[in-house]
Amino acid sequence: MAISIAELIGWLEAWANPAWQESWDNCGWQIEPGVLDQPAQVLVCLTPTLAVMEEALALRGQGVQVNLILAHHPLIFSPLKSVVKGDPVGEMVRLAILRSIGVYSAHTNFDQVQDGTADVLAQLLDLQNPEPVVPTQPGLGYGRVGNLPDPASLQAVLTQIQTLLSPPRLLYSPAANLQQTINRVAVLGGSGASFLEAVAKTGAQAYLTSDCKFHQFQEGRDRHLVLIDAGHYATERPACAKLVERVRQQGAAWVQLSGQDEDFRQFWQSGTGHSGLG
């Protein structure tokens, strides 16, 4: 018998407890339109946008009764002052209630756990004996740091990241020597530049994260750390794919990774007449 949405959320919250979220965060139910007793049919995404909702409704039209959008990013960060048709959040609320599709978010709680955003990046790079960069409780925490299976040049590490994550652009510290040997790497999916000081203390020589600013690349250089920015989407999307596997293992009636998740960024290549995607 397929697991109910209530049972699925119970399992999820035992694994990635919403109580572990940061004070500014908003994990948990974003919209619960009375679907708890239904067999879980889940669309997993990075960001709960109208495009993802439209995808869920299109699947309904194909006979798949999607009743839960399970997202990493919250739909609602700040208290809503109004819910208005045509407003992106208001429209999500309207459609979710009208069509009985719940929206649930696992965000900074999911970042900390085994098979969460950082842990999956460590798995992809095959980091040996990975440990949290900033522990929050035994075995859990933000980021992961570990040794590569074999020392490699920075160029080889960048090539591996490009191959594994397929970011439209891969940024790295401009003063870095591409032939230098990298043994130890830290990773943190999403916006992780604020953890530079903690990463530097781990002995990592390179740090894979995203959303790094001009002066943070300078700070990375000053801390003798090669900062690698692969973009928010590319560094967190793999954990969403892993979440699909885990939800399927729990016995969901149906689960799929969204095909409408968006990077929200295009990179123009001067002189080519097209973007840098693909």
C-alpha positions as CSV (number, residue, x, y, z in Angstrom):
1,M,0.0,0.0,0.0
2,A,1.3,3.4,-0.9
3,I,2.5,5.7,1.8
4,S,0.2,8.7,2.7
5,I,1.4,12.3,2.5
6,A,1.1,12.5,6.3
7,E,3.4,9.4,6.7
8,L,5.8,10.7,4.1
9,I,6.1,14.1,5.8
10,G,6.5,12.3,9.2
11,W,9.5,10.3,7.7
12,L,10.9,13.5,6.2
13,E,10.7,15.4,9.4
14,A,12.3,12.6,11.4
15,W,15.3,12.7,8.9
16,A,15.5,16.5,8.4
17,N,13.8,18.0,11.4
18,P,12.3,21.5,10.7
19,A,13.4,22.5,14.2
20,W,17.0,22.5,12.8
21,Q,16.3,25.3,10.4
22,E,17.9,28.8,10.7
23,S,15.9,31.5,12.5
24,W,15.3,33.4,9.2
25,D,14.1,30.3,7.3
26,N,10.6,29.0,6.7
27,C,10.8,25.2,6.4
28,G,7.8,22.9,6.5
29,W,4.3,23.3,5.1
30,Q,3.9,26.3,2.8
31,I,0.4,25.3,1.7
32,E,-1.5,22.3,3.1
33,P,-4.9,22.2,1.3
34,G,-6.2,19.0,3.1
35,V,-4.2,16.3,1.4
36,L,-2.6,14.5,4.4
37,D,-4.6,11.3,4.1
38,Q,-4.1,10.9,0.3
39,P,-1.5,8.5,-1.2
40,A,1.7,10.6,-1.8
41,Q,2.1,11.5,-5.5
42,V,5.1,13.8,-5.4
43,L,6.8,16.3,-7.7
44,V,10.2,17.2,-6.3
45,C,11.8,20.5,-7.3
46,L,14.4,23.0,-6.2
47,T,12.2,26.1,-6.3
48,P,8.4,26.1,-6.1
49,T,7.4,28.4,-9.0
50,L,4.3,28.8,-11.1
51,A,6.2,26.8,-13.8
52,V,6.4,23.8,-11.5
53,M,2.7,24.2,-10.5
54,E,1.8,24.3,-14.2
55,E,3.8,21.1,-14.6
56,A,1.9,19.4,-11.8
57,L,-1.4,20.5,-13.4
58,A,-0.2,19.2,-16.8
59,L,0.6,15.8,-15.2
60,R,-2.9,15.8,-13.7
61,G,-4.2,16.2,-17.3
62,Q,-2.1,13.1,-18.2
63,G,-3.7,11.0,-15.4
64,V,-1.0,11.4,-12.7
65,Q,-2.8,12.8,-9.6
66,V,0.1,14.9,-8.3
67,N,-0.9,16.1,-4.8
68,L,2.4,17.3,-3.3
69,I,5.1,19.7,-4.5
70,L,8.2,18.9,-2.4
71,A,10.6,21.8,-2.7
72,H,14.0,22.7,-1.3
73,H,13.4,26.5,-1.4
74,P,10.5,27.8,0.6
75,L,7.6,29.5,-1.3
76,I,7.0,32.0,1.6
77,F,10.0,33.7,3.3
78,S,8.3,36.8,4.7
79,P,4.8,37.1,6.3
80,L,2.2,37.6,3.6
81,K,0.2,40.8,3.7
82,S,-2.2,39.8,1.0
83,V,-3.0,36.9,-1.3
84,V,-3.9,38.3,-4.7
85,K,-4.7,36.5,-8.0
86,G,-1.9,37.3,-10.5
87,D,0.8,37.8,-7.8
88,P,3.2,34.9,-8.1
89,V,2.9,33.7,-4.5
90,G,-0.8,34.5,-4.4
91,E,-1.4,32.5,-7.6
92,M,0.5,29.5,-6.1
93,V,-1.7,29.7,-3.0
94,R,-4.9,30.0,-5.1
95,L,-4.0,27.1,-7.4
96,A,-2.7,24.9,-4.6
97,I,-5.9,25.2,-2.6
98,L,-8.2,25.1,-5.7
99,R,-6.5,21.9,-7.1
100,S,-5.6,20.3,-3.8
101,I,-1.8,20.3,-4.3
102,G,0.3,20.7,-1.2
103,V,3.6,22.6,-1.1
104,Y,6.2,21.6,1.4
105,S,9.8,22.9,1.9
106,A,12.9,21.3,3.4
107,H,15.6,24.0,3.3
108,T,18.3,24.7,5.8
109,N,17.3,21.5,7.7
110,F,17.9,19.5,4.5
111,D,21.2,21.3,3.9
112,Q,22.6,19.6,7.1
113,V,21.7,16.0,6.8
114,Q,23.1,12.9,5.1
115,D,22.0,12.9,1.4
116,G,21.3,16.6,1.8
117,T,22.7,19.4,-0.5
118,A,26.3,19.3,0.7
119,D,26.5,15.6,1.3
120,V,25.4,14.8,-2.3
121,L,28.1,17.1,-3.7
122,A,30.6,15.2,-1.5
123,Q,29.3,11.9,-2.9
124,L,29.6,13.2,-6.5
125,L,33.2,14.2,-6.0
126,D,33.8,10.9,-4.1
127,L,35.3,12.8,-1.2
128,Q,36.9,10.5,1.3
129,N,35.7,10.5,5.0
130,P,33.7,13.7,4.5
131,E,32.9,15.8,7.6
132,P,30.7,18.8,8.1
133,V,32.5,22.1,7.7
134,V,30.3,23.6,10.4
135,P,28.9,20.9,12.7
136,T,25.5,21.5,14.1
137,Q,25.1,18.2,15.9
138,P,26.8,14.8,15.8
139,G,27.5,13.8,12.2
140,L,25.4,16.7,10.8
141,G,26.1,20.2,9.8
142,Y,26.7,22.7,7.0
143,G,29.0,21.9,4.1
144,R,31.3,18.9,3.8
145,V,35.1,18.6,3.5
146,G,37.2,15.6,2.6
147,N,40.1,14.4,0.5
148,L,39.9,13.5,-3.1
149,P,40.5,9.8,-3.9
150,D,43.7,10.8,-5.6
151,P,45.5,14.2,-5.8
152,A,44.6,16.0,-8.9
153,S,45.4,19.3,-10.7
154,L,43.0,22.2,-10.2
155,Q,42.3,22.0,-13.9
156,A,41.3,18.3,-13.5
157,V,39.1,19.2,-10.5
158,L,37.4,22.0,-12.5
159,T,36.8,19.7,-15.4
160,Q,35.3,17.1,-13.2
161,I,32.9,19.7,-11.6
162,Q,31.9,20.9,-15.1
163,T,31.2,17.4,-16.2
164,L,29.3,16.4,-13.1
165,L,27.2,19.5,-12.6
166,S,27.0,21.1,-16.1
167,P,26.8,24.7,-14.9
168,P,26.4,27.3,-17.7
169,R,29.5,29.0,-16.3
170,L,32.1,27.9,-13.8
171,L,33.9,30.7,-12.0
172,Y,37.1,30.2,-10.0
173,S,39.8,32.4,-8.3
174,P,41.6,34.1,-11.2
175,A,45.0,34.0,-9.5
176,A,44.9,30.3,-9.1
177,N,47.4,28.1,-10.8
178,L,45.6,25.5,-12.8
179,Q,48.4,23.0,-12.5
180,Q,48.6,23.2,-8.7
181,T,47.8,19.9,-6.9
182,I,44.5,19.7,-5.0
183,N,44.2,17.1,-2.3
184,R,41.4,18.4,0.0
185,V,38.1,19.9,-1.1
186,A,35.2,21.5,0.7
187,V,31.7,21.7,-0.8
188,L,28.5,23.5,0.1
189,G,25.4,23.7,-2.1
190,G,23.8,27.1,-2.6
191,S,25.1,30.4,-1.2
192,G,28.1,29.4,0.8
193,A,30.6,32.2,0.6
194,S,29.8,33.3,4.2
195,F,31.5,30.0,5.4
196,L,34.9,31.0,3.9
197,E,36.6,31.4,7.3
198,A,35.3,28.0,8.5
199,V,36.3,26.3,5.3
200,A,39.9,27.8,5.5
201,K,40.3,26.2,8.9
202,T,39.5,22.7,7.5
203,G,42.7,22.6,5.4
204,A,40.7,22.5,2.2
205,Q,42.6,23.9,-0.8
206,A,39.5,24.4,-3.0
207,Y,35.9,25.2,-2.1
208,L,32.9,24.5,-4.3
209,T,29.8,26.6,-3.7
210,S,27.8,29.4,-5.4
211,D,26.6,33.0,-5.4
212,C,30.1,34.4,-4.6
213,K,30.7,38.1,-4.8
214,F,33.7,40.1,-6.1
215,H,35.2,40.6,-2.6
216,Q,34.6,37.1,-1.6
217,F,36.8,35.8,-4.4
218,Q,39.4,38.3,-3.0
219,E,38.9,36.9,0.5
220,G,39.3,33.3,-0.8
221,R,42.6,34.3,-2.4
222,D,43.8,36.0,0.8
223,R,42.9,32.8,2.7
224,H,44.9,30.7,0.2
225,L,41.7,29.0,-0.9
226,V,40.6,28.4,-4.5
227,L,37.0,29.5,-4.6
228,I,34.9,27.7,-7.2
229,D,31.4,29.0,-8.0
230,A,29.2,26.6,-10.1
231,G,26.0,28.5,-9.5
232,H,23.1,28.0,-7.1
233,Y,21.0,25.7,-9.3
234,A,23.9,23.4,-10.3
235,T,25.1,22.9,-6.8
236,E,21.6,22.1,-5.3
237,R,19.8,20.3,-8.1
238,P,21.7,17.0,-7.5
239,A,20.3,16.7,-4.0
240,C,16.8,17.1,-5.3
241,A,17.4,14.1,-7.6
242,K,18.7,12.1,-4.6
243,L,15.5,13.1,-2.7
244,V,13.4,11.6,-5.4
245,E,15.2,8.3,-4.8
246,R,14.6,8.5,-1.1
247,V,10.9,9.3,-1.5
248,R,10.5,6.4,-3.9
249,Q,12.2,4.1,-1.3
250,Q,9.6,5.2,1.3
251,G,6.8,3.9,-0.9
252,A,5.3,6.9,-2.6
253,A,2.7,6.0,-5.1
254,W,4.4,8.2,-7.7
255,V,7.4,10.5,-7.5
256,Q,9.3,12.5,-10.2
257,L,11.9,15.2,-10.4
258,S,10.5,18.4,-11.9
259,G,11.4,19.1,-15.5
260,Q,10.5,22.8,-15.1
261,D,13.0,23.8,-12.4
262,E,14.7,27.0,-13.6
263,D,18.3,28.3,-13.2
264,F,17.0,31.8,-13.7
265,R,20.2,32.8,-15.4
266,Q,21.5,33.0,-19.0
267,F,25.0,33.9,-20.0
268,W,25.5,35.8,-23.2
269,Q,28.6,34.9,-25.3
270,S,29.7,38.0,-27.2
271,G,29.9,37.5,-30.9
272,T,28.1,34.1,-31.0
273,G,24.6,35.5,-31.0
274,H,23.4,32.9,-28.4
275,S,23.5,32.2,-24.7
276,G,26.2,30.2,-23.0
277,L,23.8,27.4,-22.0
278,G,24.1,23.9,-23.5
